């Protein structure tokens, strides 16, 4: 498959999964949406590891994440580029600021920093042993759930004529997600390739 076709398929996959992720938040708890509300978390190996590590219990609902891990051995980081909603948001942001072509000079710069994500992974897993849940600050699905929830929940309340509510720490979630996007000013997909432990 040519690079241009692969890019188109990747873009389509990102749009489909981002739409499904957003719809899952918007329609959570309603019969309009066929997928369970925690569908994406069931695919998340990092959440699965932390949840089972801290509880000491095998959580069968999270076993779908094993499929992601197995496929990663054969397909590389396909979850990051094809499924992850935060990755899609970062790509969209980079498309706005740089255009579709990614800067090649970023590759060497990020190779030197890629060890950071392994340190973050060790920190997150080790902290969970002492009941410190740093995963909430580093897992892309958790970050996007908070960010999109802050945006979409008021819309949901308006659509279904429910009382409005205040999202706790909404400004912090917004600034944190914007900071992740701003890292792309230093190098393409900086968060994904240098920091994200997933």
Phi, psi and omega in degrees: 000133181291160181299321182293320178294318179298319178296321179293318178295322178295317178298317178299316179299316179298317180296315181297311183289324178294319178296317179296319179298313181294318179296323178299324177285316183296322185253017180303131178086002180244157182279001181286345186240125187283338183275148176295152183300332182259023185305311183292327178292332177291338178269356189268105181298326182293315177298319180298314180298312182295315182297316182284328179292317182284328182271337184071017183237139175284115183262105188295330179296340181263004183290344175299332181295335177296325178299318178298317180296316180296314179296330180296325178297329183264327187250358184077206186276058182293328180300316183298317186269339187244335188241318189303123180291329177290321176300320178295318179296319178295317178298319179296318178298316180293326177296323179293317187270335184238346189089180187288329184283127179277145183285124184290330183294346179289335188301308182295322181297319183282335177298325179290334183260356187294341179291341181301318184297328178289324174295320177296317179300314179298317179300313183297314181291317180295319180296326180295334178294336179252020176066023172263116187263074176287348181301333181295339181262349187235341180281125185297327180288325176293315179300314182289327177297317178293314183294310181290328176298320179297325181277317190270333182298318174299324177294317179301315181297322179289318181297319184259015174053051176254162179292141179288159178217160180265128177280118180298138177059031183301319182295319179297318178298317180297312181295323180295316179293321177296323177297320177298317179295321182294338177300336179292346176289336179274321180196150181298132181050043182304312181300312184296317190268342183244335188240316189302121181282346180287000000 
